[in-house]
Amino acid sequence: MPESTVILNAPAIQRALTRIGHEIAERNENSAEVVLIGIPIGGDDLANRLSVILGNIWQHPVPVGVLDVSMHRDDLGQRAAPKIFPTVIPFDVTGKTVVLVDDVLFSGRTTRAAMDALNDFGRPKKIQLAVLIDRGHRELPIKADFIGKNLPTSLHEKVRVLVNQPGAEDAVLLEKP
């Protein structure tokens, strides 16, 4: 059984998301051009929460979508059959500032797959990346624009983000083997 340490509890997650929301608002003057797209599993729930935070800051709704990247990954042959999630982007991304939202940034491969998948839906003016946890270990030259917490880890440790789990409080856990 892996040993787990709570890195962020529910209030700390909310504070991190509120800070990220304010950073997104500061960096993007034209709020009408900003859309959020979450990457399942984890980024979609966080994108919905950021939409509420930004809606309160900007006083207008911020569109949210979900983008499955499973079939755009470059490691398809190395994994078991990928679990496919629905992609729902109910708006045109062309000319928009797309903020991709994910729970954990690790190697950068999911983000690269998301940018590839996003091309199927149009040509954004700009793509920004918001992550709750950046744990390092990049294999690709990808850097998050908005980070909730930098968490240096070993390659053998796992980071689990528990958000909207039935019967459980929101938390970020670091699991050591």
C-alpha positions as CSV (number, residue, x, y, z in Angstrom):
1,M,0.0,0.0,0.0
2,P,1.5,3.3,-1.0
3,E,2.1,6.0,1.6
4,S,0.0,9.1,1.0
5,T,0.6,12.7,2.1
6,V,-2.0,15.4,1.7
7,I,-0.3,18.2,-0.3
8,L,-3.4,20.4,-0.7
9,N,-6.7,20.1,1.1
10,A,-10.0,21.5,-0.2
11,P,-9.6,25.1,1.0
12,A,-6.0,25.2,-0.3
13,I,-7.2,23.9,-3.7
14,Q,-9.9,26.7,-3.8
15,R,-7.3,29.3,-2.9
16,A,-5.0,28.1,-5.6
17,L,-7.8,28.2,-8.2
18,T,-8.8,31.7,-7.1
19,R,-5.2,32.9,-7.5
20,I,-5.0,31.2,-11.0
21,G,-8.3,32.9,-11.9
22,H,-7.0,36.3,-10.9
23,E,-3.7,35.7,-12.9
24,I,-5.7,34.7,-16.0
25,A,-7.8,37.8,-15.6
26,E,-4.7,40.0,-15.3
27,R,-3.0,38.5,-18.3
28,N,-6.0,38.7,-20.6
29,E,-7.5,42.2,-21.0
30,N,-10.1,41.2,-23.5
31,S,-12.2,38.8,-21.3
32,A,-14.7,38.2,-24.1
33,E,-12.0,36.3,-26.1
34,V,-11.1,33.9,-23.3
35,V,-12.5,30.3,-23.3
36,L,-11.5,27.4,-21.0
37,I,-11.0,23.8,-22.1
38,G,-10.4,21.1,-19.5
39,I,-8.5,17.9,-20.2
40,P,-10.2,14.8,-18.6
41,I,-9.8,13.4,-16.0
42,G,-9.3,16.3,-13.5
43,G,-8.8,19.3,-15.8
44,D,-12.5,19.3,-16.8
45,D,-13.7,19.8,-13.2
46,L,-11.0,22.4,-12.6
47,A,-12.0,24.3,-15.8
48,N,-15.6,24.5,-14.5
49,R,-14.5,25.9,-11.2
50,L,-12.2,28.4,-12.9
51,S,-15.2,29.5,-15.1
52,V,-17.2,30.4,-12.0
53,I,-14.2,32.3,-10.5
54,L,-13.6,34.2,-13.8
55,G,-17.3,34.8,-14.3
56,N,-17.3,36.5,-10.9
57,I,-14.3,38.6,-11.7
58,W,-15.4,39.6,-15.2
59,Q,-19.1,39.7,-14.6
60,H,-20.0,37.6,-17.6
61,P,-20.0,33.8,-18.3
62,V,-16.8,32.2,-19.4
63,P,-17.3,29.4,-21.9
64,V,-16.0,25.9,-20.9
65,G,-15.3,22.9,-23.0
66,V,-13.8,19.4,-22.6
67,L,-11.2,18.0,-24.9
68,D,-10.3,14.3,-24.9
69,V,-6.7,13.8,-26.0
70,S,-6.5,10.0,-25.9
71,M,-6.2,9.4,-29.6
72,H,-3.6,12.3,-30.1
73,R,-1.1,10.9,-27.6
74,D,2.3,9.8,-29.0
75,D,2.5,6.8,-26.6
76,L,-0.7,5.0,-27.8
77,G,1.3,1.9,-28.7
78,Q,2.8,1.7,-25.2
79,R,-0.5,1.8,-23.3
80,A,-3.4,-0.5,-22.9
81,A,-6.5,0.5,-24.9
82,P,-7.1,4.2,-24.0
83,K,-10.2,5.2,-22.2
84,I,-12.0,7.6,-24.4
85,F,-13.9,10.6,-23.0
86,P,-16.4,12.8,-24.8
87,T,-15.1,16.0,-26.3
88,V,-17.6,18.8,-25.9
89,I,-16.5,22.2,-27.2
90,P,-19.8,24.2,-27.7
91,F,-18.0,27.3,-29.2
92,D,-15.6,28.2,-32.0
93,V,-12.0,28.4,-30.8
94,T,-10.8,30.4,-33.8
95,G,-9.5,33.7,-32.8
96,K,-10.0,33.0,-29.1
97,T,-7.5,32.8,-26.2
98,V,-7.8,29.2,-25.1
99,V,-6.8,28.3,-21.6
100,L,-6.1,24.6,-21.5
101,V,-6.7,23.3,-17.9
102,D,-5.2,20.2,-16.5
103,D,-4.8,18.9,-13.0
104,V,-1.1,17.8,-13.2
105,L,1.7,18.8,-15.5
106,F,4.4,16.1,-15.7
107,S,6.1,15.1,-18.9
108,G,4.3,17.6,-21.1
109,R,3.0,14.9,-23.4
110,T,-0.7,15.4,-22.5
111,T,-0.4,19.1,-23.2
112,R,1.2,18.5,-26.5
113,A,-1.6,16.0,-27.4
114,A,-4.2,18.6,-26.3
115,M,-2.6,21.2,-28.6
116,D,-2.7,18.7,-31.5
117,A,-6.3,17.8,-30.8
118,L,-7.3,21.5,-30.5
119,N,-6.2,22.0,-34.1
120,D,-9.2,19.9,-35.2
121,F,-11.5,22.6,-33.8
122,G,-10.0,25.7,-35.3
123,R,-7.1,28.1,-34.9
124,P,-6.9,29.9,-31.5
125,K,-5.3,33.3,-31.3
126,K,-3.4,32.1,-28.3
127,I,-3.1,29.0,-26.1
128,Q,-2.3,29.3,-22.4
129,L,-1.9,26.4,-19.9
130,A,-3.2,26.4,-16.4
131,V,-2.4,23.5,-14.1
132,L,-3.1,22.8,-10.4
133,I,0.2,20.9,-9.8
134,D,3.5,21.2,-11.8
135,R,5.6,18.3,-10.7
136,G,8.5,18.8,-13.1
137,H,10.2,16.0,-15.2
138,R,9.4,17.5,-18.6
139,E,10.2,15.4,-21.6
140,L,9.0,18.2,-24.0
141,P,9.6,22.0,-23.9
142,I,6.2,22.8,-22.3
143,K,5.8,25.4,-19.5
144,A,2.5,26.2,-17.7
145,D,1.4,29.9,-17.7
146,F,-0.6,29.5,-14.5
147,I,0.4,27.1,-11.7
148,G,-1.4,26.3,-8.5
149,K,1.6,24.6,-6.8
150,N,5.0,23.6,-7.9
151,L,5.7,20.1,-6.4
152,P,9.1,18.6,-7.1
153,T,8.7,14.8,-7.1
154,S,10.7,11.7,-7.9
155,L,9.8,9.7,-11.0
156,H,8.4,6.9,-8.8
157,E,6.0,9.1,-6.8
158,K,2.5,9.7,-8.0
159,V,0.3,12.8,-7.6
160,R,-3.4,12.2,-7.3
161,V,-5.9,15.0,-7.6
162,L,-9.2,14.2,-6.0
163,V,-11.9,16.7,-7.1
164,N,-15.6,16.0,-7.1
165,Q,-15.1,12.4,-5.9
166,P,-18.3,11.0,-4.4
167,G,-18.0,10.7,-0.6
168,A,-14.5,12.3,-0.5
169,E,-13.2,15.8,0.2
170,D,-11.2,17.5,-2.5
171,A,-7.5,16.9,-2.0
172,V,-4.1,16.6,-3.7
173,L,-2.2,13.5,-2.5
174,L,1.5,12.6,-3.0
175,E,1.8,8.8,-3.0
176,K,5.2,7.3,-2.4
177,P,5.8,3.6,-3.3
